[in-house]
Every structure is written in C-alpha cells, then in structure tokens.
C-alpha cells in the first residue's frame, strides 16, 4: 500500500549582495510530501515521473521498517510484525507566501 501525506510550510531565505547596503529578503513557500511504499508496492519510474511532472522534487529516499498494520499482525514479538518500507520525501515550491 502506498500512503501519501503532504504538508505546507513557509521558508524565509535572506540573501546578501556584494553591493554596499543592498540586502534583500525573499520569502518562498514550499510544500512537502511524504510517500511511504511497502515491499508489496512497486514504486517505479512512472510513479516518480508523475510526481516530477506535478512539480515535486525528490529530496530523499530512505529504507525503513514500520510496524505491520494488517489485522492479525499479532504483536507476538515475531519478525513478521515489522514491514520493510521505502519513504520518499518530496518538495515543491508553493503557490505563494502564507
């Protein structure tokens, strides 16, 4: 199962130029999206390209282990209680400053 979460935040970037007294502040808004793909999913080039076409930039991909959310997953302490997943972190420039 692929799960996706998106959140938006504002980031302020301050730039200084070499000219005396010329300091500009630029505020950009970025959206962040987290896509979690477990071992049964195929997160392939097409999925990543679709996100890219929507303006999402892949920032990082991390292998992780999550608790099994299936019913009957047990809680008996056996290894099958954990599921390997890949977590994809995306960002894109937002529509404007909030």
Secondary structure as the mmCIF struct_conf table of DSSP 4:
data_model
#
loop_
_struct_conf.conf_type_id
_struct_conf.id
_struct_conf.beg_label_comp_id
_struct_conf.beg_label_asym_id
_struct_conf.beg_label_seq_id
_struct_conf.end_label_comp_id
_struct_conf.end_label_asym_id
_struct_conf.end_label_seq_id
STRN STRN1 UNK A 2 UNK A 16
BEND BEND1 UNK A 18 UNK A 19
TURN_TY1_P TURN_TY1_P1 UNK A 20 UNK A 21
STRN STRN2 UNK A 23 UNK A 38
TURN_TY1_P TURN_TY1_P2 UNK A 39 UNK A 40
BEND BEND2 UNK A 41 UNK A 41
HELX_RH_AL_P HELX_RH_AL_P1 UNK A 45 UNK A 53
TURN_TY1_P TURN_TY1_P3 UNK A 54 UNK A 55
STRN STRN3 UNK A 57 UNK A 67
BEND BEND3 UNK A 70 UNK A 70
TURN_TY1_P TURN_TY1_P4 UNK A 71 UNK A 72
BEND BEND4 UNK A 76 UNK A 77
HELX_RH_3T_P HELX_RH_3T_P1 UNK A 79 UNK A 81
STRN STRN4 UNK A 82 UNK A 93
BEND BEND5 UNK A 95 UNK A 96
#
